[in-house]
Amino acid sequence: MRHGKKFNHLGRTADHRHAMLANMAISLIMHKRITTTLAKAKALKKYVEPLITRSKDDSTNSRRVVFSYLQNKEALKELFGVVAQKVGDRPGGYTRVIKLGSRPGDGADIAFIELVDFDDNMAKTPKAEKKTRRSRKSAPKAEAPAAETPKTEEAPVEEAPKAEAPAEEASAEEAKAE
């Protein structure tokens, strides 16, 4: 029975699981995005978010606590430097898990996990597409009145021949009637 066991064991021993999550956390911090299975991504999210929260307070104790989890000086520098600056004002939710489908070999669900503040395309793309579409639709409408404005100035000149044209048509119709 699994009473009180709230985290995914991932089919590994405790030492293997801790080492794997630490290595994945280092990769995530260094590369800002990694692709893995969905179960590992969810487990990594629970593992790395408290470390990122701890990195907001750049003290000796915080560095020592995070180093006890990661055991990598380069990742520690990156976490307390670049990552901590970007997430300084964010209250939580530093990572995003996006499902990619299933792996062809064994059918495992694949996902990528990324640091939210480092993906500029994800945050800006939907807004940019909407604005671009609207501007394209509205641009021809905006150009049409602008193009018609000069025509309206010339319209009285064009109306005079148009007025003559119906008179010519009327005389042509009279000639046909005779």
C-alpha positions as CSV (number, residue, x, y, z in Angstrom):
1,M,0.0,0.0,0.0
2,R,1.1,3.6,-0.6
3,H,-0.2,5.3,2.5
4,G,1.4,8.7,2.9
5,K,3.7,8.4,-0.1
6,K,3.0,11.7,-2.0
7,F,5.8,11.8,-4.5
8,N,6.6,9.7,-7.6
9,H,9.4,7.2,-6.9
10,L,10.0,6.9,-10.7
11,G,10.9,3.2,-10.4
12,R,14.3,3.9,-8.8
13,T,16.0,3.6,-5.5
14,A,16.2,6.7,-3.3
15,D,19.8,7.4,-4.1
16,H,19.4,6.9,-7.8
17,R,16.3,9.2,-7.8
18,H,18.1,11.9,-5.8
19,A,21.1,11.8,-8.1
20,M,18.9,11.8,-11.3
21,L,16.8,14.8,-10.1
22,A,20.0,16.7,-9.1
23,N,21.5,16.1,-12.5
24,M,18.3,17.1,-14.2
25,A,18.0,20.3,-12.1
26,I,21.6,21.2,-13.0
27,S,20.8,20.7,-16.7
28,L,17.6,22.8,-16.4
29,I,19.5,25.6,-14.7
30,M,22.3,25.6,-17.2
31,H,20.3,25.1,-20.4
32,K,16.9,26.7,-19.3
33,R,15.0,24.0,-21.0
34,I,15.2,20.2,-21.1
35,T,13.2,17.4,-22.7
36,T,12.3,14.3,-20.7
37,T,9.4,12.1,-19.8
38,L,6.3,13.7,-18.3
39,A,6.7,11.9,-14.9
40,K,10.3,13.0,-14.6
41,A,9.4,16.6,-15.5
42,K,6.7,16.7,-12.9
43,A,9.1,15.3,-10.3
44,L,11.8,17.8,-11.3
45,K,9.3,20.7,-11.0
46,K,8.7,19.8,-7.3
47,Y,12.5,19.4,-6.8
48,V,13.8,22.6,-8.5
49,E,11.2,25.2,-7.6
50,P,12.1,25.3,-3.8
51,L,15.8,25.7,-4.9
52,I,14.9,28.6,-7.1
53,T,12.9,30.2,-4.3
54,R,15.9,29.8,-2.0
55,S,18.2,31.5,-4.6
56,K,16.2,34.7,-4.3
57,D,17.9,35.3,-0.9
58,D,21.6,35.4,-1.8
59,S,23.1,34.5,1.6
60,T,25.8,32.0,2.6
61,N,23.3,29.7,4.2
62,S,21.1,29.7,1.1
63,R,24.1,28.9,-1.1
64,R,25.1,26.0,1.2
65,V,21.6,24.6,1.3
66,V,21.3,24.7,-2.5
67,F,24.8,23.3,-3.0
68,S,23.9,20.3,-0.8
69,Y,21.2,19.5,-3.4
70,L,23.0,20.3,-6.7
71,Q,26.7,19.7,-5.9
72,N,27.8,21.8,-8.9
73,K,29.5,25.2,-8.6
74,E,28.7,26.4,-12.1
75,A,25.0,25.7,-11.7
76,L,25.1,27.4,-8.3
77,K,26.6,30.6,-9.9
78,E,24.1,30.5,-12.7
79,L,21.2,30.0,-10.3
80,F,22.2,32.7,-7.8
81,G,23.2,35.1,-10.6
82,V,21.2,35.1,-13.8
83,V,18.2,33.0,-12.7
84,A,17.7,34.8,-9.4
85,Q,17.7,38.2,-11.1
86,K,15.0,37.2,-13.6
87,V,12.7,35.5,-11.0
88,G,13.3,38.1,-8.2
89,D,9.8,39.6,-8.5
90,R,7.9,36.4,-9.3
91,P,6.1,34.8,-6.3
92,G,6.3,31.3,-7.6
93,G,5.7,29.1,-10.6
94,Y,9.2,29.3,-12.0
95,T,8.9,26.3,-14.4
96,R,6.5,25.3,-17.1
97,V,5.9,21.7,-18.3
98,I,4.6,21.3,-21.9
99,K,3.6,17.9,-23.2
100,L,5.0,16.9,-26.6
101,G,3.4,13.6,-27.3
102,S,4.6,10.0,-26.9
103,R,8.0,8.5,-27.5
104,P,8.0,6.1,-30.5
105,G,10.0,3.4,-28.9
106,D,8.0,2.7,-25.7
107,G,5.1,5.1,-25.9
108,A,6.2,7.1,-22.8
109,D,4.7,10.6,-22.6
110,I,7.4,13.2,-23.5
111,A,7.4,16.8,-22.3
112,F,9.8,19.6,-21.9
113,I,10.3,21.6,-18.8
114,E,11.6,25.1,-19.0
115,L,12.2,28.2,-16.8
116,V,9.3,30.5,-17.5
117,D,11.1,33.8,-17.5
118,F,13.7,32.7,-20.0
119,D,11.3,31.8,-22.8
120,D,10.7,35.1,-24.5
121,N,9.0,33.5,-27.5
122,M,6.4,31.7,-25.4
123,A,5.3,34.9,-23.6
124,K,5.3,37.2,-26.6
125,T,4.2,35.1,-29.5
126,P,0.4,34.9,-28.9
127,K,0.1,38.6,-28.2
128,A,2.2,39.5,-31.3
129,E,0.2,37.2,-33.6
130,K,-3.1,38.8,-32.5
131,K,-1.8,42.3,-33.0
132,T,-0.3,41.4,-36.3
133,R,-3.5,39.8,-37.5
134,R,-5.6,42.7,-36.4
135,S,-3.3,45.2,-38.0
136,R,-3.3,43.3,-41.3
137,K,-7.1,43.3,-41.3
138,S,-7.4,46.9,-40.3
139,A,-4.5,48.1,-42.5
140,P,-6.4,47.7,-45.8
141,K,-9.5,49.4,-44.3
142,A,-7.3,52.2,-43.0
143,E,-5.6,52.5,-46.4
144,A,-8.9,52.5,-48.3
145,P,-10.3,55.6,-46.6
146,A,-6.9,57.3,-47.0
147,A,-6.9,56.4,-50.7
148,E,-10.5,57.6,-51.1
149,T,-9.8,61.0,-49.4
150,P,-7.8,62.3,-52.4
151,K,-10.5,60.9,-54.7
152,T,-13.2,62.9,-52.9
153,E,-11.3,66.1,-53.6
154,E,-11.2,65.1,-57.3
155,A,-14.8,63.8,-57.2
156,P,-16.4,67.0,-58.3
157,V,-14.3,67.0,-61.4
158,E,-15.2,63.3,-62.1
159,E,-18.9,63.9,-61.4
160,A,-19.2,66.4,-64.2
161,P,-18.4,63.8,-67.0
162,K,-20.6,61.3,-65.2
163,A,-23.5,63.8,-65.4
164,E,-22.9,64.2,-69.1
165,A,-22.8,60.5,-69.6
166,P,-26.4,60.0,-68.6
167,A,-27.4,62.9,-70.9
168,E,-25.7,61.1,-73.7
169,E,-27.4,57.9,-72.8
170,A,-30.7,59.7,-72.8
171,S,-30.1,61.1,-76.2
172,A,-29.0,57.7,-77.4
173,E,-32.2,56.2,-76.1
174,E,-34.3,58.9,-77.9
175,A,-32.5,58.1,-81.1
176,K,-33.4,54.4,-80.7
177,A,-37.0,55.2,-79.9
178,E,-37.3,57.2,-83.2
